[in-house]
Structure formats: C-alpha cells, structure tokens
Amino acid sequence: MIIVSYPANPVCTLAPDQFYCDLIQWAKKHHVLVIHDNAYSELVYDGKTAKSFLSFEGAKDVGIEFNSLSKTYNMTGCRISFVVGNADMIHAFKTLRSQIDYGIFLPVQYAAIAALTGPQDSIALHRSPYSGILAGMSLTVKAQCLPGDQFLIVIPLRKLSFLI
C-alpha cells in the first residue's frame, strides 16, 4: 500500500498529471494499493485546480480516494469524510471501520448534507483570501507560498523582528 496526498500539506504542491499516470502503472505492475488523501483539493488558488486521482484511467483498479469536509467546508473537528473508488478496497475499509467506529453525531451528518447539497459559493470565498493575504504580506515581510499551488504562507521569522 502507498499513501499519496496532493495537493499536499505542508509542502504546498500539486502533482502533475504524469505523476498519477505513472503511479497507476507502477501500482498495477507491483500489485500495490493506492490511497489518495485529497482533503485539500479545493484549497488551491491562482486559477489552478487539483485533480482527483480517480479521474485518471485505471485508478479505480488500484485505489481509493479520501476527502474531508473539514477543509473545504470549515467543518474541522466534526470528523466527517468520505471514501470513493475501488469497491473491494472500500468493502475492506468498511469492515475495518465497523470494528473501531460507532458513527457520526446526527447533527453533523445533517450539516454535511447541507454543505454538499447547498450553495457552493463558499468554497471560492474560502479560497480567495490567500492570494490577497499573500500579496499584502509580500509588501511588508516578503511572505511566500512555495511553490505557489496551495494555501500555506511562509514568512521568514527574521523579517518579523520589528514585532519583538
């Protein structure tokens, strides 16, 4: 089994399409199951998009993908997520979870339904401040998001010495 996570936290990068194509071929050749953690899929900016591992041909033959409402819908702490992909892997995961999990609080389930079926304009609203914050901070402390695909902002601490 291999776990991959793009967009990745904390390294702030998206995987190129060829990475997924190569990963799928490698997993097939070596009989390796792929788990893709795609929790940060909506927290990219500057017109970039994060692709689902499952959007690539052959991915469902070798893997599954997790996503979480924590990041996209600001439901951190609610511990609600979902998995999609290879049916056999999902069945095995369901069997495992049935032994260690007891369910999700009903109001949290209703909140998740509302988030997924309601207006989606909040996603763009959550994404938009990063470019503006980065631009503003760059003027004062030379903040950067490296390599620029995702939401983390790097601030050199020595540039903040005026605050001490």
N, C-alpha and C positions, 0 to 999 in steps of 0.2 A: 504494500500500500504506500502511496505517496500523497501528501497533502500539499496543495498549492493554494496561493491566495493572491489574486490580482484583481483589482487594484490592491496593492499590498500596504499594510500598516505595520511598521512605521517607515518603510522605505519609499513611500510616495511614488510608485511607478505602475504603469500599465504594461501588460505583456503584449508583445506584437503578435499578430495573427499566426505567424510561423511558429511561435513557441507552442501554441496549442496544437497545431498540426503535428509538430514533431513529438510532443508529449503523448498524443493519442497513438501514434505509430509505435513509439517506444513502449507504451503500456501494453499494447497488443502483442508486441514481439516478446516481451518479458513476463507476460501474464500478471501485470501489476494493476491493482485497483487504484483509481484516481479519485480523490476527494478534493473538490474545489470549493474553497471558502470565498464566497462572493459578497460578503456583508457590506463592503464599501462600494458596491457597484454604482451607486447614484451620487457619490461624493467626489465627482471629478468636475473640472471646470475648464474654462477657455475653449469651449466647443468640443472637447474630447468626449469620447464615450467608452465605457467599459463593456466589453463583450462577455456574454455568458460562455463558459466552457462548453455548455451543451449546444451552442449554436454551430459548433464545428462538426463536420461529418465524422461519424464513428464514435463520438464522445459518449453517447448513451450505451455503447457496447462495453465501455471500460470504466464508467464513473458516475458519480453523483455530484450535485452542487448544493451547498447550503447557502441560505440567505437569512438575514435577520431584519426584523422591523426596528431593532434598536437604533441603527444608524440612520436609515432612510426616513423614518417617521418619528424620530426622537422618543422612542419607547425604551430607552436604556433602563435596565432594572426590571423590566417586565418579563424578560427571559422568554421571548416568543420568536420562533424562527420556523423555517420550513426547509425541506429537502426535496429535490426533484432529480430525476434521471433514471438510471438502470433499475428496473423493477426488482431484480433479485437482490441487489445491494440494499435497496430500500426495505425489502422484507426482512433482511438480516438485521438492519438497523432498528426496525420496529420491534423485533424480538428482543434485542438488547435493551432498548429503552423501556420496554414493558416491565423489565426487572428492576429498573433504577429510577423510574419516574412515576409520578402519581397524577399528572395532569396539570393543566394551566387554569388559574383562577378565572371563573366565568366572565367577570367584567373585563379582564384583559383580553379574552377571546373576542368579546364584542368590540373592544377598541381596535383590535387587529382587523376585524371585518370592516369597520368604518374606515380605517386607514387605507386598506386595499381597494375598497369599492367606492370611496368618496373622491372628491376633487383631488387631483394630483399636483396642483399648482404649488403646494407647499414644498415639494421636492426642489423645484427651481429656486424657490425662496431660500431654502436652507443652503443651497449651493452658491448662490450669488454673493454672499458677503466675503468669501475667500479671496476673490480677485480684488475687491475693493480694499479689504484689510491689508492684503499683501502690497498693493500699490501705495497705500498710505504709510505703512510701516517702512517700506523701502526708502521713503524720503528721509526718515529720521534715523533708522538703525540698520539699514541695508539688510532687511529681512529677505529671506529667500524660501521658496518651496522647491526643493530639489528632488527629482529633476523636473518638477512642474506639472505633474499629471494629477495630483491629488491634493488633499486639504491641509496637510501639515505645513506649518510655517516654521522655518529655522531662523532663530535670532541669535547671533553671536553675543555671548554674555558680556564680553569686554566692551561692546558698543552700548551697553546699558549702565555703565559705571556712573553716569551722571545721575542715576536714580538713587545711588547709595550715599 
